[in-house]
């Protein structure tokens, strides 16, 4: 992994974490924690697919 791709991945991880916190906002009601957990499970899967697709010629 190049330094550039490591930097991008680090930014993506920060985005993932911030997005999870946003969706876990307690003001959103009881479904908030479920939405946050779902996103934390789905986002890495989508990211892996994105990285895999970008690596193909």
C-alpha positions as CSV (number, residue, x, y, z in Angstrom):
1,X,0.0,0.0,0.0
2,X,1.4,3.4,-1.0
3,X,1.7,6.3,1.4
4,X,-1.0,8.1,-0.6
5,X,-3.4,5.1,-0.3
6,X,-2.6,4.8,3.4
7,X,-3.5,8.5,3.9
8,X,-6.8,8.1,2.0
9,X,-7.6,5.0,4.0
10,X,-6.9,6.9,7.2
11,X,-9.3,9.6,6.1
12,X,-11.9,7.0,5.2
13,X,-11.7,5.5,8.7
14,X,-12.2,8.9,10.2
15,X,-15.2,9.4,8.0
16,X,-16.6,6.0,9.0
17,X,-16.2,6.7,12.7
18,X,-17.8,10.2,12.3
19,X,-20.7,8.8,10.3
20,X,-21.3,6.2,13.0
21,X,-21.4,8.8,15.7
22,X,-23.8,10.9,13.6
23,X,-26.2,8.0,13.2
24,X,-25.8,7.1,16.9
25,X,-27.1,10.5,18.0
26,X,-29.4,9.8,20.9
27,X,-31.8,12.6,19.7
28,X,-32.7,10.4,16.8
29,X,-34.6,8.0,19.1
30,X,-34.2,4.3,19.9
31,X,-33.4,3.3,16.3
32,X,-30.3,5.4,16.3
33,X,-28.0,2.7,17.8
34,X,-29.3,0.1,15.4
35,X,-28.7,2.5,12.4
36,X,-25.2,3.2,13.7
37,X,-24.4,-0.5,14.1
38,X,-25.7,-1.3,10.7
39,X,-23.6,1.4,9.1
40,X,-20.5,0.2,10.9
41,X,-21.1,-3.3,9.5
42,X,-22.0,-2.3,6.0
43,X,-19.5,0.5,5.3
44,X,-16.3,-1.7,5.6
45,X,-17.9,-4.2,3.2
46,X,-18.7,-1.5,0.7
47,X,-15.2,-0.1,1.1
48,X,-13.5,-3.4,0.5
49,X,-15.6,-3.8,-2.7
50,X,-14.6,-0.3,-3.8
51,X,-10.9,-1.0,-3.2
52,X,-11.1,-4.4,-5.0
53,X,-12.8,-2.8,-8.0
54,X,-10.3,0.0,-8.1
55,X,-7.4,-2.5,-8.2
56,X,-8.8,-4.3,-11.3
57,X,-7.5,-3.1,-14.7
